[in-house]
């Protein structure tokens, strides 16, 4: 079982809905990440939080809004998504930075109607 | 384009044989590499990592080789088992600009009984 927990596992939403994806880890990791993975493609980095501060935003559209309430939690707020945003959204964490292994959750499978 | 790539998109091996999955990278300044395994419906699972000051690193049934001269990375899996069936990604830390983990396209490993 993964030590990074993501909820929900599946989410179907309309283009006008607002929803949030949640990620939690209790490994004491201080870096947390959001990735997007389309079918048959590798994960692509979206956001990086380091010590609860946003350190990298890979030019992600503003309809995706990350939040890191504390060192164990990471949220991704969704609003006015497009059908092409349908994908697997993966959360990961690492001890302190990029040069340490990132541990991934099993993702949220998001479908936009 | 992607700085990390794989030579073959699919690989089939007989159960019990050794598997070798290859990866080429183009950024000679990269200094940290990771192999991940992703099973269907799950997030990427850390297998093994290697830093550029090493040529070889061994884990349980896995060995990673790094050839910096030709910018090549490989993952060897000994005595392949059915549970090894998955997509394998190599990943590289790009150190130009903001550091980030970049995944290769992946190789699907299929184990034949």
Interface residues (C-beta under 8 A of the other chain):
Chain A: X2 X4 X41 X42 X43 X44 X45 X48 X55 X56 X58 X90 X92 X97 X98 X99 X101 X102 X103 X104 X105 X106 X107
Chain B: X31 X32 X34 X36 X41 X42 X43 X44 X45 X46 X49 X51 X89 X93 X98 X99 X100 X101 X102 X103 X104 X105 X106
